Amino acid sequence: MAEEREFEVIDKRRTRAEGEAKAETGSAQPEAEEAGPSATGGGGITEEELRAAMEEAGLSAGGEMPELSVPGALRFCVETLQGLAWIKMGIVAAPGSGKIEKDLPQAKVAIDAIGDLVARLDPFASGSERREMQTMLSNLRINFVQKSQSG
């Protein structure tokens, strides 16, 4: 008969409420462990890309959350919608399934929303950032027209 081993399972995942409760009691929180591949949900975005997008939006991957800026949040939305637009035009495979999906009405909504957000970001953007956003928007619109005409 096999020996029975005792072991203890320690759940190192934290929720916001747990983190806040520990901070209020004054106990030190250990640094968050590096996220593994499952941390992004297999959505096709790398950990580095996620961290970069969060930092640009004014979010922190670990520790205290800094104050979120509206321009940073808008930039994050633009990047998210841009990725969705490419997927919905059928140019990029969907991260979850790896399949090419073509849904031009949804792509149009995403591109139109990006146009609105870019206009709102204009006062906060530098000259080079403004040009980059306009180029990105033009590329999306040109590809949308091409996809619309092809079928």
C-alpha positions in Angstrom: 0.0 0.0 0.0 1.3 3.5 -0.9 2.2 5.9 1.8 -0.1 8.8 2.1 1.7 12.2 1.8 0.4 15.3 3.4 0.8 18.5 1.5 -0.6 22.0 1.7 -2.0 24.0 -1.2 -1.2 27.7 -1.0 -3.3 29.9 -3.3 -1.0 32.9 -4.2 -3.6 34.6 -6.3 -4.8 37.9 -4.9 -8.0 39.8 -5.5 -8.3 43.5 -5.1 -10.3 43.2 -1.9 -7.6 41.0 -0.3 -4.8 43.3 -1.4 -6.7 46.3 0.1 -7.4 44.5 3.3 -3.8 43.6 3.8 -2.7 47.1 3.0 -5.1 48.5 5.6 -3.7 46.2 8.3 -0.2 47.3 7.6 1.2 43.8 6.7 3.7 43.7 3.9 2.6 42.1 0.7 5.0 40.0 -1.2 5.8 41.0 -4.8 3.6 39.5 -7.4 5.1 36.5 -9.1 5.8 36.7 -12.8 2.7 35.8 -14.8 2.8 32.7 -16.8 1.4 32.1 -20.3 -2.1 31.5 -18.8 -2.2 34.9 -17.3 -3.2 36.5 -20.6 -5.9 33.9 -21.1 -4.2 32.6 -24.3 -5.5 35.7 -26.1 -2.5 36.1 -28.3 -1.0 39.1 -26.7 2.4 38.7 -25.0 3.1 39.6 -21.5 5.4 42.4 -22.6 2.7 43.9 -24.9 0.2 43.8 -22.0 2.6 45.4 -19.6 3.5 48.1 -22.2 -0.2 48.8 -22.9 -1.0 49.0 -19.2 1.9 51.3 -18.5 0.9 53.6 -21.4 -2.6 53.7 -20.0 -1.3 54.6 -16.6 -1.8 51.2 -15.0 0.7 49.3 -13.0 1.2 45.5 -13.3 2.1 45.1 -9.6 2.1 47.1 -6.4 -0.1 50.2 -6.0 -2.2 51.4 -8.9 -1.3 54.9 -10.0 -3.9 57.4 -10.9 -5.3 56.7 -14.3 -5.2 59.5 -16.9 -7.9 59.9 -19.4 -5.5 60.3 -22.4 -3.8 57.0 -21.3 -7.1 55.2 -21.1 -8.2 56.5 -24.5 -4.9 55.3 -26.0 -5.5 51.9 -24.5 -9.0 51.8 -26.0 -7.6 52.9 -29.4 -5.0 50.0 -29.3 -7.7 47.5 -28.3 -10.1 48.6 -31.0 -7.4 48.6 -33.6 -6.6 45.0 -32.9 -10.3 44.1 -33.0 -10.7 46.0 -36.3 -7.9 43.9 -38.0 -9.5 40.7 -36.7 -13.1 41.7 -37.8 -11.8 42.6 -41.3 -10.5 39.1 -41.6 -6.8 40.2 -41.9 -5.7 38.8 -38.5 -6.7 35.5 -37.0 -8.9 35.6 -33.8 -6.6 35.0 -30.8 -8.9 32.5 -29.0 -9.7 30.3 -31.9 -6.9 31.0 -34.4 -9.6 31.3 -37.1 -10.1 34.1 -39.6 -13.4 35.8 -38.9 -14.8 38.4 -41.2 -17.5 40.7 -39.8 -17.3 44.0 -41.7 -20.1 45.8 -39.8 -18.3 45.3 -36.5 -15.0 46.4 -38.1 -16.7 49.6 -39.3 -17.9 50.4 -35.8 -14.4 49.8 -34.4 -12.8 52.0 -37.0 -15.4 54.8 -36.6 -14.9 54.6 -32.8 -11.1 54.9 -33.3 -11.7 58.0 -35.4 -13.7 59.6 -32.6 -11.1 58.7 -30.0 -8.2 60.0 -32.1 -10.1 63.3 -32.4 -10.5 63.4 -28.6 -6.8 62.6 -28.1 -5.6 65.3 -30.5 -5.1 68.0 -27.8 -3.0 65.6 -25.7 -0.8 64.2 -28.5 2.6 65.3 -29.7 3.2 66.0 -33.4 4.7 62.5 -34.1 2.0 60.7 -32.1 -0.7 62.6 -34.0 0.9 61.5 -37.3 1.1 57.9 -36.1 -2.5 57.8 -35.1 -3.6 59.4 -38.4 -1.5 56.9 -40.4 -2.9 54.0 -38.4 -6.5 55.2 -38.9 -5.8 55.7 -42.7 -4.4 52.2 -42.9 -7.5 50.8 -41.2 -9.9 52.7 -43.5 -8.0 51.7 -46.7 -8.0 48.1 -45.7 -11.7 48.2 -44.8 -12.6 49.7 -48.2 -10.5 47.0 -50.0 -12.2 44.2 -47.9 -15.6 45.7 -48.6 -15.1 45.8 -52.3 -13.6 42.3 -52.5 -16.6 40.5 -51.2 
